[in-house]
Amino acid sequence: MIHLQGTGTAIVTPFKEGGEVDEEGLRSLVTFQEENGVDFIVPVGTTGESATLSHTEHLKVIKIVVDQAKRAKVVAGAGSNSTSEAIHLSKGARDLGVSAILSISPYYNKPTQKGLIKHYEAITKAVDAPFIVYNVPGRTGSNINPSTVLKLAENPNIIGVKEASGNMSQIMAILERAPKGFSVVSGDDALTFPIMALGGRGVISVASNVAPSQVSSMVRDALDGRWEESRKQHFRLLPLFTNLFLETNPIPVKTALRMMGMPAGVFRLPLCEMEPSNQEVLRKTLADLGLLK
């Protein structure tokens, strides 16, 4: 069973001008991530615009990333607000050889806590693979309570949780009582350092799309107990962590990649181009970190 820790990049899905997936661009992004030390790559999450991908495209992106990754593990997004659809996508991801599956809690439906438990029980019963629960109430409209996460942690096929609630009291409640071997990773770049200081094991990061070496260094220092070095890197990167959310993710991070001369391509509607004033703030942030050529 995989042990989830370190830096994972929630990788963007680059699109060509016509809107189709840019396979060559995606492969180059995977190589960039591996060359800069990330531990795992997470395709077709929120940052990968999974909501706009057909099932065929979804599995195609996973297949490309699995094929291109030579060292980093692949943790594929395969959740849905329909349990049967989540099972279908999870089976597809497993069959493509991913190391684990990131499964977002059902969005829009707003299930009860009992419904959430039944949802994950059904998926893990149907698909023999390691799963990471993804809690992001700002996207889904409902929260996975700490008691529910801890109940899910008893399932041997659920190895961790990506916590993006932004609620440190909730995250601490999980960290305090999580069983050994169950990983809590940050889903919010700005909270990675404090979560790790309390026992978290890493991050599934947006910022590491553009600064994989720097984010990996911060996380590695924390894992190795070099807290002062990690803290300094946290504050150095904090403007980036903040300004990558000037507009809805992944608008800023794809814009930043284009500024860096890397393939990101167009957005799929309803996402659209970043406001010029926000672009200038983002460009200055990248320049201050030495990320522009």
N, C-alpha and C positions, 0 to 999 in steps of 0.2 A: 504494500500500500504506500502510495506517495505521501511524503511529509511536506506540507505546504509551508514554505517560508522563503523570505527574500523579496526580491523585486520582480513583480510581474507587470508587463506593459499591456494595458488595454489598447491594443493596436488599432489604428484607424483602418478603414477600408478605402483605398484610393479608387476613384472612378475616372474613366476617360471622359472626354468632352461629350460623347454621346450618351454617357450615363452607365456604360457597362463596367464591370469590375476590371481594374487594371492589374492583370496578373504579374507582369514584369515589375511594375511599381511596388506591388505588395511584396514580392520576393526581395527586392532591394531593401525595403523597410525591415523585413525580418533579419536580413544580414546585418544591417546597421545596428539593430538591437543586440544581436549576438556578439558582434564585435565590441560592443560597449558594456558587456558584462551583466545583462539582465539574466535572471534565473529562469523565468518562464514568460511565455507570450500568451496573451488572452485575446484571440480573435472573436469577432462577431458578438461583442458586448454592446453596450450603449454607445461607446466611443466609435465602434465599428459600424454604426448606423444599421444595426441588425433589424430595427423596426421597419426598414424600407426594403429589406432583402427578401426575395422569394426563397422558398425552401431549397430549391436547386442552387441558387446563388450562395445561400448560407453554408451549405455543405461544400460547395466549391471553394469558398474562402478557407474553410477549415482544412480541406485537403491540400491546398497550396501551402499553407503555413506549416502543416505537419511535414510535407515533403521538403520544404526549404530549411526548416530548423535542424541544425546539426548537433547542437549542444543543449540549447534551452528546452525545457519541457513545454508542452502545449496544453493549456487549460481553456477549453472551448466554451463559449457561451451557448446554451441550448435550452433556455427557459421559455415559458409562455404563460399567458393567462388562461390557457386551456391545458388541463393536465394531459389529455391524450396527445395534444400537439407537442408538449414538452417531452413526453415519452418518445414520440417519433423522432424529434430532433436529437434527443440524447442517444438513442440507438444509432442514429447515423453518425454522430460524433464518435461514439465508442468504436464503431466499425472502422472508422478512419484512423484509429490508433492514438487518440489523444491520451494524455496522462491523467486528466481529470476533467470534470464538467462543472462549469459555473452556472448555477440555476437560480435565476431571478425569481423572487416571489411573485405570484400572480398579480398583475396590474389591472386596474379598472374594475374588476369584479369586487375588490375589497372583501376578501374572505375573512371569516372569523379565525381566531387562533386555532380552533379545532379543525377548521377547513385547511389551514396551512399545514398542519401536521399530517392530515390525510393526503394532501397533495404530494408532499415529499415522500411519504410512505409508499404511495402508489408508484412514483417514479423510480425510487430505489429498489422496489420489489421487481419492477419490470426490466430494469437495466442494471447489469452487473458492472459497475464502474464507481470510482471515487467521486463524490459530489461535494461541492462547496455551495452553501446557501448564500444568496446575495440579497441583503436587506438594504433597500434604498427607497424609503418612504416618499421622498420628494418626487420620485418618478412613478411609483406604483400606487400611491394613494392609501397605503396601509402599512403598518409597522409590524415587524416580527418581534414580539416582546421577549425580554431576556429569558423568562421561564420557558417560552416556546423554543428558543434557540437551544437551551440546555436540554430540553426534552429531545430535540432532534439530534443533539450531540451523542445521545445514547445509541443511535443507529450506527452500526459499524461502517456503513458505506458513506456516511457523511463525515468528512474529515476536517471541516472548518467553516467559517463564516466570513464573508466580505462585508464589513460593517460600514455603511455609508449613511447612517441615520444622522450623524453629526451630534448625537446625544451622548456626551461623555459619561453621564451617570449610568445610562443603559449599557454602554460598552464596558465600563468598570464592573458592573454587575455580572456580565458574562465572563470577563477575564478572571474575576475572583473565584468563580465556581466551575469553570470549564474543566472537563476531565483531561487527564494527561494525554497528549497526542492530538488534541483538538485545537486547531490553529485559528486564532482571531487575526485577520489582516485588515488593514485600513482600506477603505474605499474612497478616502478623501485625502489627497496629498498633503493638505495643510495640517491634518491631524495625525499623520504617520508617526512623527517623532513622539508626541505625547502618548499615543496608543502603545508604541513599542516600549516606552519607559515604564508602562504599566503591565507589560507582559505580552503585547502583541508580537507577531512573528514576521511582519513585513507589510507590503502594500501591493494592491493592484492599482497601478498608477496611470493617470492621464499624462502627467508632466514628463514621464520617462519616454514618451514618444519623441520629444525634442531634446531631452537632457538625460539619456539613459545612464551615462557614466556617472553623472553627478548624483542622481537619485540612488543608483546602486551603491555608490560609495557611502551615502548617508545611512542607508539601511544596513549595509555590511558593518559599518562602524558600530551601529546600535546592537546588532546581533553579537558582535565580538566584545561588547562592553566598553567601547571607546566613546563614552557618552559626550564628552566635551567636543570631540571632533564632529560627531553626528549633530550635536546641537548647533555648532557653527554653520554646518552645511544646510541645516534646516532653515536658519534665518537668512542665509545667503539666497536660498531658493524660494523663500516665502513670497516675494513679489511675483515670481513665475506661477507658483501655486495659486495665487489670488487672481492674476490677470488672465489665466487660461479659462476663467469662468466669468469674464466680463459679459459674455453672451452665452447662450445655451451650448453646452458641450455636445458635439465636437466642433462647433464653428471656430472657436479660437485656436484649438490645437491644429486643425487642418490648415488654417490660415498661417500659423506659425511655421509649419513644415514647408509650406510654399515659399515663405520668406527665406527659409534656409536653403532653398533650391532642391527640396526633396519632393518626391511624388506624393501628392495628396488628392489632387484633382478637384472636381466639382462636388457640390453638395447635391443630395437628392431632396427635392421638396418634401416636406414643408420647410426644411432648413435652407438658409440662403446666405449670401455674402455678409461679412461682418461690416458694421458701420465704420466709415473712414476714421472717425475720431478714436474709436476703440482700437483700430488697426495701428494707429500711431503710438498709442500707449503700449500695445503689445510689442511693436517693433523696438521701442526703447528698452523694454524689459529684456528682450532677447539680446540686444546689443550690449547692455550692461553686464550680461553673463557671458559675453564672448561667443554667443551661439550663431552669429551671423558671419558669413564669409566676407 
